[in-house]
Amino acid sequence: MSNDQQDFGRIAREIGEDLAKLWDQATQLFMDTARDLGWGGRGGHRDADPLKQLERLADLRDKGVITEAEFQAKKAELLSKV
């Protein structure tokens, strides 16, 4: 096998490892966000106080993790509990 082929194989493995790490990070971010938004049946909210949840949602919106529409929908739901 030539040096170029060996280099290509090494680079391909490194890229694969980096992609796997990014996938794991994205999956964890999604799961944390889903839990914080109360989506799904497991885990619930980290904080049962609707006003604190609203603050967390605003932070997620400001970071671009959730859309303004998602924020507004969840905000209306949370404020109906206050």
Residue pairs with C-beta under 8 A, 6 or more apart in sequence:
29 65
33 60
33 65
33 66
34 40
35 43
35 44
35 45
35 46
36 45
36 46
36 53
36 56
36 57
36 60
37 57
37 60
37 66
37 70
37 74
38 44
38 45
38 53
38 74
45 53
46 56
47 53
47 56
50 78
50 79
50 81
50 82
51 78
51 82
53 74
53 78
54 75
54 78
54 79
57 66
57 71
57 74
57 75
57 78
58 71
60 66
60 71
61 67
61 68
61 70
61 71
66 74
